[in-house]
Structures are given as C-alpha cells and as structure tokens.
Amino acid sequence: MQKAFRIIKLLCSTAIIFAAGGCMSARTTTSLKPEVNPDLKSPAGKFYVEGIKYTSENANQARGMGQDFEAQKKAYEEKFCKNILPLVRKECADRYPGLFTDNSSASIPLWVDIHNKTSSNDSRTITWMLCTVMICGIILPCPGDTDEKFELKTGVWDGREGIRGAAANNNFQRYSEFWVSILPTALIPISGESDFPKISGTIADIDRQMAAYELLTAQQVATAIAKSVADKKSDYWAVAPQQQKLAVPQALPEAVAPAKTAADPF
C-alpha cells in the first residue's frame, strides 16, 4: 500500500498502469529554478535548518478513504520529511554558503513548514485510453500530467515542532508531463521543453526515481528558503528563542540574542 501511494504521488492518474509493471518518461517545468549564490548574505548572520514539517494533499483524491489510507499518507509524509531534511541542509549550505551553515552552533535555527497540493488531469489519460481501445497505455505511451503547488512558511524554530514569531512565506509550482505504457515504448524520452533533466524508468527502479524527486524538491526548497530569509533585517529575527534554550542549548549571533534581564538568569 505504501509503495502504491508513492506511485500515486509521482504519477497520480496513471498509478494503475505504472503499477502493472510498465515504463514511463517525464519532463518538468517550474516557476522556481534552483539557484546558486555564494555571495548572498543576511545582516542577521547565518541560518541553520533545524527541522521541516511536510504535508501533502491530492486534489484528485476522494475524501473519506478511511483510516488505513490516512495512516499510509502520514507514514509517507514522515518518511519524505526525514529523507529531505538532510538534503535541504546540504543544498542550502552548498548553494548559499554565505547565508547558511551545516553547523547548528552560532546560527539562527529555522523551522520550515512545507505543504504540497497535487492535482492531475485524469480525464485526459482516461480519454486517450478509451479512444485508442487501450492501445495507448499498453502498447503505445499514454499521456498524463501532474501539477504540484508548494507553499512554504519559514521562521525561527520554537524549540519544538513549529515557528516562533512571524513566518516568511514563499510559494512555487511544478508541472510535469509524462507518458506511460506497460510495454517499453514509454522509455523513449517525452517530447517538449524541460527545466530539469528528463527522466525515464520502470516500476523496478521506483526507489531511484523517488530519490531523484526528493533531491529535486530539496534543491527548490533551498532556493525558496534563501529568498525568504535573505532580505530580512536583524530585528526580524529578534525573537530567536528563549524557548529554544529549554530544548537544545545553542549559541545565537549577538545581533539576534535576546537581552538578559533579572528575570532571565540564562
């Protein structure tokens, strides 16, 4: 069931065909291409991505699928979040070394909430299959698409699993077109422009395709976070947390450290 959900996540409307042992090729365009800017800095200092919360929503998925589906969905989200966190940290530090660090000491700890809403044009796929008497989808490739909208909220980690103070928002969209078939005809690269290298594969290498999907998401998320935090002044991060000291003691840059008072012996 969990593997089936992963296929739905990637190919939505063509999950049944792909799960039958078929092949696919896909191309992707996006509103936010991953960037590299070693010179990008913040007056507040450097940041460290302390944690991420990831939730997903399939606009084509009927509601009320039952507790089993919800449990599988939650397990997928937790595993995806666990996999993507170290990738995001690495991409942030590699792409923006003046803005991020891979060391949590002497940095501003960030928490990132990511919500992904996926939709697909199911009628397009069904029409092709029916009008070709299933030739497309079995012998010839059958087309489909996936539209993903990512909403990010980034702010100072509250020491638990959330944001303390104001959150900086950033969104991006990713649109994928693909074709699938049970026979290897769909391994031919799909035509059209792509902002990322086109991918081809079979159900047998779904793990490799999922790893590529996670890396691509991490690269875009890193750029989205950088754009969210770079232009904020030091006082924006002044909430950098007294509360956090109760969870994991970490030094903060002097520019954002809260002032000590008699009521705050720490």
N, C-alpha and C positions, 0 to 999 in steps of 0.2 A: 504493500500500500504506500509506504514512504517513497519507494522508487517511482511508483506511478505518479505521485504528487510532484516529484522533481521533474518528471517529463511534462506534466501539465504546466508547471511553472515556466518551462522553456518553450514549449510548443503549443500549449493551450488547446486550440481547436483540433489539433491533429494527434492528440495523445494516443488514440486507439490504433491508428495506422502505425505510428512510430513504435509503439509497444509490441506490435506484431512481429517485429524483427527487421524493420525497414531502415532506410537511409534518408539522409537529409542534407541540405545545403542552405546557408542563411547569409544574409547581408544586413548591416545595421547602420542607421543614421541617427544622429543625436543633436540636441540643442546645446550640449556642453562637451567639447572635446577635452581630454586630459591635457594639461599644460605643464611646462617646466619653467620655473623662475627662481634660480639660486639667489637672486638679489632681493627678492620680496621679503620685507621685514615689517615688524609691528613695533610701535613705540612702547608697548607694554612688555615686550620681551618675547620669549619663545613659548610655544604651546606643546602640550603632550595629550594625545587622545587616550584618555583614561578608560573610556568604555563606550559601547554602542548598544542601542536597542533597535532591533529591526522587526517591523511588522509588515505583512503582505496582505493584499486584498485582490481577489479576482473578480472583476466586474461581471464576468460571464458565468460565474459560479452561482448556482441557485442556493438561496439561504435555507437553513434548516436541514443541513446534510447529516446532522446527528453528532453525538459526542465523539464517535470514533474519528470522523473527519476532522473535527476541531482539535482533537489530540494530536493527530498526524500533522496538521498545519502548525500547531505550536511547536512540535518537535522539529519540523523543518526550519522554522524561523530561528529557533535557538541554535541549531547546528549551523545555519548560514551565518548567523551573527558571530558565533565562535570562530568560524573559518575566516571571516572577512576582517575581524578586528586586527590581527597581526599584519594583514596585507595593507590595511589603511594606514597603520602606523609607519610601515616601511615606505609606502608610496609618499606619504606626507614628508617624511624626513629626506627621502631621495630627491623629490621634485622641488621641495621648498626648504632647503637646509637652513636658510636664514630665518625661517618662520616657525619650524617645528624641530623637535628633538626626539630621539628614540630613548631618552633617559627621563624618567619622571621627576628626578630631583631638580630643584631650582627652575621649575617651569609652571606654567598655568595649566591646570588639569581641565580638560574638556570632556563633556559628555555630548554624544550625538544621537538624536532620535531620527531614524530613517523609516519612512512609510512608503511602500511601493504599491501602487494600484495598477493592475494589469488588465487589459481588455483585448479582445480579438474579434475579427470579423468572421464568425463561424459560418454565416450564410454563404460567404464566398467559397469556402472549402467544400461545403455540402453541395453547392450548385455545380461545381466542377466535377465532383464525384458522380452525381446523379446524371448530369448531361453527357458524360462520357461512358456511362454504364460501367463505372468503376475502373475503366482503363487507366484514368488518372488516379493515382493513389496506389495502384497495384503494379502496372507496367510502366506508365509514364508518370513524371512528377506531378503532384497535386499542390497548388499554391496555398499559402496561408500567411497570416501576419500577426504580430504581437505589438501592442502599444503599451509601453511602461512609463508611468509618471512617478518620479521620485520626489518626495518632499522631505527636506532636511531641516532640523532645528538643532542649533549648536549653541552651547553655553557652558558656563563654569560648572564643573562637577560638584554635586551637592554632598558627596561622600557616601552616597548610597547608589541609587539607580535613577538618577534624574539630574535636572538642571536647577541651579540656584541663581535667582535673579532673571534678567532678561535673556531671551534666546534670539540669536540671529538666524533668519530664515533664508533658505536658498532652495530652488527647485530646478530640476532638469528632466528632460523627456528623452526616451529612447524608443525608436521604431524599428522593428525587424520584419523583413520579408523572407520567406523561406519556401522551399518545396520539399515534399516528402514522397517516398514510394516504398513499397515492400521490396521491389527489385532494385538493383544498384544504380538505376538511371538517375536517381536524385543526387548521387555523389558528384555529378557534373556541377561545377560552381554556378550558382544562380546569377543571372544577368543583372546589371544595374550598378549604380554607384554605392559605395560603402565607406563610412567614416572609419571603419576598423577592418582589419583583415577578414575576408570571408572565411567561414568555417564549413567544413563538411565532415560527416561522420555517420556512425551507425549506433544502434542501441547498445552494441557491445562496448563502445567507448564513451558511454554516458558520463562516467566519472571524469574523464579528461575534458569533456565539454562543459561539465559543471564547474570544474576548476578554472577554465577559461572565462566562464561567465562571472565567477566570483572575483577574479583578477580585474576584469574589465570594470565591474562595479566599483571595486576599491579604487581604481585609478580615477574614475569620475568623482567619487565621493571625496577623495583627497583634494581635488581641484575645487569642488564646491565648498568644502570647509575652508580652504585657503581664502577664497573670495569672500567668505562670510566674516572672517576674523581680521584680515589684514588691515582694513581701513578704520577699525575701531580704536578710539583713543584709550589711554591708560585708565582713565577713570571709569570707562565702561566695564572693566574687569575688576573694579574695586571690591566687588562682593566676594572675591576669591577667598575661600570659605573658612570661617572659624569652625563651621560644622565639619568640614573635611578633616580637621586635625583629630577629631574623635575617631575617625575610621583608619586612615593611613597617614601618619605624620610625614609631611613633606615640606621642604623649604619653598617659599614663593619668592619671586623677584621683589626687591624692595619697593619698586614702583607700584606694586599692587597689593602689598602686605597690609592687612588691616591694622589700624593704630591700636597700641596696647593701652588698656585702662586699668584702674584698680580693680575693677570687676572681672577683668580678664587676666589672670595670673600667668597664662601661657604666652 
